[in-house]
Structures are given as C-alpha cells and as structure tokens.
C-alpha cells in the first residue's frame, strides 16, 4: 500500500506537465488521467513512462478521458456501438499497460439506466475481459449521478459478476451522492482495489486530505482490517486546493498517518 496523487488534480494542465509537476514534488505513486484521443497512443504512453521513470515514479492506474460518455458508448440501447467502442477501449487498455498500470477506472452509465441491469453487468464483464490480455482490471468506480452511486446497485452487480467485480472507491463521490463514506467502504472492502481520497467539510465536498473533517484514521483502520493491498490516490477537483505544493502537504499528512 502506498499513497499517491492523480494527475487529474492539476487539470487542465497538459498531462505530461502535470506528471512532471508531481514528480518535482516528490510524488512516487500516481494515477494518470488521459485527457484527449492523442494521449491514447503508444508513443504518448512511452513519453509519460520516460517522465515517470526519470522521477522514480510508479504509475498504478489509468483513467480514460471518455468516461463521461461510457453510458452512451457501452451501456446504451444500440448493441453494435457497444462492440465498436469495446475495440476502442482496447487501445486505452494497451496504453494503460504501457504506462505500467494494473487498473483502469470505469465510470459506467449515468442515471437513469437505459438498459436492464442484467445487460449492464454482462457488458461490464465484457469490458473486463477485454482488459485482461493487457494485464489490467477494469474496475467500477462509485460515481455520483451514475448507477454506481448506489450501494444497493453495487450489491447486485457484485452478485452478478462474482470474483470479477472490482471497485474503485471514491470518498468525494460517496459524499456527493449522500452516503457516509466509511460504512460504504466497509461494505465493499473485500472488492475494493483502489482508493480515490479527498477530504470534506460541511460547506465543501472536496478539499485536500488533512484540511477537512473526514476521519482518515478510521478509514486506515478499516483498510487494515480488510487486508487492503491497493493504493491511496489523492484525487481532487482543481478548486479543492490552491498551489500544487498543497498536494505535497496532503500527501505528507496521509503518509504520516499511515506510519
């Protein structure tokens, strides 16, 4: 288990510049958020890998820029589009693998869901099968205003997919959807492979860890109880912090907490 930062925190800074900025801050574990079609090429992946290697960074996960459209691409009513876009995501999985990632973060469908839940689960299983030849797992993230915001839906998805159900648990998304993050995490601790961490207050739902009211000690205890072996990745909206140095401060806070 390690603590790191997502390049998405620095959006809309170009992805390669965001990676360099994190490297200069001494971040050693990171998630790459790919932001454009031109960033889903082997050449771009090799450039990011070169930058990461230069700073001694480990890239653990990749986030596709097209997550906003996954409901339309994969979980809509037109089946041919699903198969065509599955081929397109194979390119994303290839790039993620070249980066060294082991996990691809999938948002899934926005509410309301336009297809039966059974079909949603079947298509998600196909996404995961497409990722496996690249040594990756396609993992469902809990996302506000998406079908995955609901623990009740995730229970049904877990029952349908069995051992191929994997979760990226995001604190701010749980808060935005109106759920207490700690019991939410505990319920899916065994299937959680990756954590997106942020803090919050009564006034703001996404601030840097250590600057809000969330009980990170309780979350750390819950991860230890579950035998969690993934990483903690700080993922903030740009309005959630000031200077990039504050990301380093948040990372220091988490690392001190983790001992």
N, C-alpha and C positions, 0 to 999 in steps of 0.2 A: 504494500500500500504506500502510495506517495501522494503528495499534494502538488497541484499544478494550476495552470491558468489556460483558458481558451483564448485563441487569437480573436475570437468574436468580441471580446471585451473592448477592443480598440477599433471596431468598425465605426466609420468607413475607411479607416487606414488600409491601404493595399495589404493583402495577406502576407506577402513576403516582408514588408516593412514592419507589420505587427509582430511577425515571428522574430525579426531582428531586435525589436524593442524589448520583447520578453526575454530574449537571450541576453541582452545587455543588462537586464535587471537581475540576472542570475537565476531565472526560472529554468528548471531542469526537466520538468514534465509538462507536456502541453497537449491541447486538443487543437486541431486545425479546422477552422470553418472556411470551406471553399466558397467563394462568393461570385463566381462567373463561369460560364462554359469554358472559357480559355484556360481556366485553372484546373480543369479535369483532363489534363494531358500528361503523359509520362514525362515529357520534358519539364513541365512546371513542377511536377512532383519531385523530380530529381534535383531541381533548384532549391526547393524547400528542404529537401533532405540534406543538401550540401550546407545550407544555412544552419539547420539544426545540429548537424554533426560538428560544425565549427564551434558551436557553443556547448557541446556536450549535452544536447537536449534529447529527450525521449518523446516521440510522438505516439500517443496511446489511442487516439480516436480521431475520427474524421466526420464532419458534418456536411451533408450536401447542401448547396445553395438553393436547390429546388424543393426543399422541404415544404415551403408554402403551398406548393401545387401537388403534393403527393395524393391528396384526396381525389383530385381530378385525374391524375396520371394512373394511379394504381387501384383506387377504391371507388371508381365511378361505375356507371352502368354499361359503358361501352367496352366489351371484353378485348377487342383487338388492340385498343390503345394500351391496356394493361400489358399485353405481351410485347408490344413495341417498346414501351418505356422500361420494361424489365431489361431489355437489351441495353438501353441507355444507361441504366444503373450498374450494369456490369462494368462499364467504363469508370464509373465512380469507385466501384469496389477495387478495380485494378489500381487506380491512383492511390486509394487509401492504403492498399497493401505496399505499394512502393514507398509510401511515407513511413512505413513501419507500424501502422495502426493495426489493431486487432478487433476494432469495434467500429461500426457505422451507426450513427444516431438517426432513427427514423421517427418523424412526427406522426405520420399516418393521416387519417381523414378528419377534416373539420366537421363539427356538428351543423346540421343534422346528417347522420349517416344515410347515404342514398342506396345502399345495398344491404342485404341481410348480414347480420353479424357472422354467421357461418362462413359466408363468402369472404368477408373481411379477413377472417382468420386463415382461410385457405390461401388467399393472396399474400398475406404476410409470411406464411410458411414458404411460399414460392420465392419471395424476396430473400429469405434467409438461406434457402437452398442455393440461390444464385450467388450469394456471398461466400459460401463455404469453400468453393475451389480456390478462392483467393486468401484463404486462411482467416476470414473475417466472420464476425457475427453481426447480423442486422438486428438491432435491439430497439424495442419500442420505448419511446420517451413519454412520460406523462406530460401532457401539454394542455394548458387552459384553452377552452373553447374547441377542443378536439374530443373525439370519442374516448381518447385515452386519459382524459382528465379524471375520469370516474373510477374509483377503486372497484365498484361493482362490475363495470365492464372488464377491467383488467383481471378480475377473478374468473370471469367467463372465458376470456382469452387464454389465461393460464390453463384452464381445464381443457380447452380445445387443442392447444399446442403442446402441452405436456413439457418434456425436457427441452423443447426448442423455444420456450417462452423465456425471454430475457428482457430486463428492464433497465433503462437509464432513468434514475430518479432525480428529479429537479425540484429543489426546495421552493424556488420562487413560483414555479408553475403550480405547485400544490397550493401555495398561499393564494395565488390569483384565482384559483378555482374554488376557494373557500374550504379547503381541507387542512387540518392540522398536520404538518409535515412528519412529526415523529411517529404517531400511530400509522400513518400512511406508509412510511418507510418500513416500519417493523412488520407490517403485514406482508410485504413483498421482499423482505430482506434476503431470503434464500435465492431469489431470482434476480436480484439487483447486481449488475456487473460494473456499474459506473455511476458516479455521483456528480451532479452539477450543483455547486454550492453557492449560496448567497445569503445575505442577512436581510432582516426587515424590521421595521418599526410600525407603530400604529398608523403613521402617516405615509410611509413609503414601503412598497412591497419588494424592493430590490436595491440593497445597498451592500457595500463591501463587508465581508466577514469581519466581525470584531467591532463594527460600528452600529450594530442594531441590538435587538432583544432576543434573538434566537439562541437556544441553549445548545451550543455545539458540543459541550461536554456530554450531554445526554445522547446526542447523535453518535458521537465517538464510541460511547459505551455500547450503544445498540449495534454498531458495526462490528465491534469486537465480539459481542455475544453471538452474532451471526456468522463469525469467521470470515468476514468480508475481506477479499483479497484484491479488489479493484483500486481505483484511484479517486481522489477528491479533486475535481477540477472547478476552479472559480470561473463562473460564467455570469457576467453582469451586462446589463444594458449600459451604454456609454454614459447615460445621465446618472448612473448609480455611483459614480466616483468622480474625482477631479483629475489630478495629474496621474500619469502612468505609475509614478512611484508609489501611489496608494495601493496598487496591485501587489507590489512587493511587501508592503506593510501588512496587507491582508494575508498574504502567503506566510509571512513570519508568524502572524498570530496563529494560524492553523498548525504550522509546524511545531510551535511551542506547545500547543495544546496536545498534539499527538505524541510529544516526547521524543 
